[in-house]
Amino acid sequence: MSKNLDTLNNQMSVGQVKTIRTGDHLDYVEMLFSNELSAQLAPLQDGTIQFVVKDSAFKLPNMSCKMERDTIRSLILALKELYSQLNESEEK
């Protein structure tokens, strides 16, 4: 059995982000860190988001946590700030 994650027949490249939707509903977001490691975020019925890191090589235990709205907001704001810093450094 292959230790690589199923990347839809290698359609996803390392570093890419994939979203899966059902109509207008976002089912989940996935980012491929390597051929063995990915992270997924999916909304749950209780208003939280499930964050899961998967390792197909079994070097790390699968990690999972629920993130509440305030945590997600803090994460998004931090990522926006990082993104802004990247744009600023590219312009210099």
N, C-alpha and C positions, 0 to 999 in steps of 0.2 A: 504494500500500500504506500502511496506517495505521501511524503510528509509536507508537501506544499499545499497551501490553501487552495480551494477551488476558486480560481479567479476568472470564472466564466470562460474557460478555455483560453486563459492567458490574455483576455481582453483588457484587463486592468494592469497598469504598470505601477511599479513602486512609486509612492508619493501621490498617486491619483486619489481623488475623492469621488465616490459613487453615491447617488441617491436613488432610492426605490420609492415609487409613488403608486398609489391606487387612486386614479382620478386626481383630485386636488389634495388628497391626503398624503402627507409625507410619512412613509412607513419606517424608513431608517436611512441613516447616513453611514457610510463605511469609508475608512481610509486604509490603504495598504502600505504598511511600513516596510515590509520585506516579503519575500515569498512565503515566509512562515508566520508573519505577525501582522495582525490587522486589528483595528478598533472599530466598534459599531456603536452608534447612538440611536435609540428608538424611543418614541413617546409611548408612555403607558397610560392605561385607563384612569389611574389615580392622579394624573396631572404631573407626574415626574417623568424623567428621562432615564432609561436604563443605559448605562455606559459599560461596555464589555470589551476587554482586550483578549484576543484569541491567539494562541501560539500552537501551531500544528506540529511543531517539532518537540513539544512537551518539555522544553527547557525551562519554561516558566509556568506556574499554575495559572489557569484562566482566572482573570480578575474581573469582577463585576461590582457595580454599585449603582444605587439610585441617586439621581441628582435632582434637587428641588429647584424651583424657579429662581430663587436668589442666587444659588450656586451657578446655574446656567448663565444668568445675567452677568455675574462676576467674570466667568470664563470668557464670555463674548466680549465684554469690555476690555479685558486683558489682551485678547487676541487682536482686537481693533487697534489697541495702542501699539502692540508689536508690529502690526501691519503698517501703521502710520510711520513708525520709525524706519521701517524698510524703505518706504517711499521717499522719506526725507533723505536717507543716506544715498539712494540711487540718484537723486537730483543734484547732489553736491559734486 
